[in-house]
């Protein structure tokens, strides 16, 4: 599913790199570990299922070393001005 960023919605897009692929086992599907640039060192890695959809809706997976973007969005009413 492709989701477009809504105009006027607070957003930040962070660069990331796929560090490793964690193989599936009997309890969990294959996962990908992504290092998010600009994040604090201790909180830099995130893990998620390694399943994305291409433009035709087919399932694809990320490769080690792939450059990705991590998008964080919030509803406007759930943010406040910074001083």
N, C-alpha and C positions, 0 to 999 in steps of 0.2 A: 504494500500500500504506500503510495507516494502522498506526502502531506506537504502542502505549501504553507509557507510562513504567512500568517495573517498580518496585513498592514496595521500599524499602530500597536501591535502586540510587543511587549518587552521581550527581547531575545539577545542571546549571545551565541556565537558559533566559535567553537574551539578546535584547533587542529589536533589530530590524533594519529597514532601509528599502531598497526596491529603488531603486537609483540610475539604472541604465540597462539597456536591452536591447541585447545585441550580436547583430546579425543573423547568420543562418547563412551559411556559405560552402561551397565545395566540400570543405573539410577538416573543418569542425566544425559541429555543430548550433547552433541559436539558444541563446544563453546569457543569464543574468541576473547583474548585478553587484549585490551586497547589501552595504550599509554596516552593520556590526555595532556598535551602541552599546556603550559600556563597554569596548571593546577599545582597545589602544594605537593611536595615530594611524597609524603606518606599517603596521600589520597589520589595519586595520579592514575592508578590502574582501575579499569572497570571490566567486568566480565558480563557477557551476554550470550545467548544462543547464537550460533553462527549461521543464521538463516536470514537472508534478505530477499527481496523480489526485484527482478529486473523490470525494464519498461514494458515487457510483454507478460508480466505476472508470473514468470518462471522463478523457482527457488534457486538462489545462488549463495555461495559462501565466500567470505573474505579470505585472502591469502596472507601469509606472514609478510610483514614489511609494507602492507598496503597503507596508503595515506587516506585518512578518513576525516570527516568533520562531525563533531558532536554538537548538536543543537539543543540548547536549553531555552524553553519558552515558558512564559507565565501569563496568566490573565492580568490585564491592567489593574483590576480591583484587588489583586493579591500582591501588589507592589507598593512601595512608598518612595517618595523623593529622597535622594541622598543629599546630605548637607555638605 
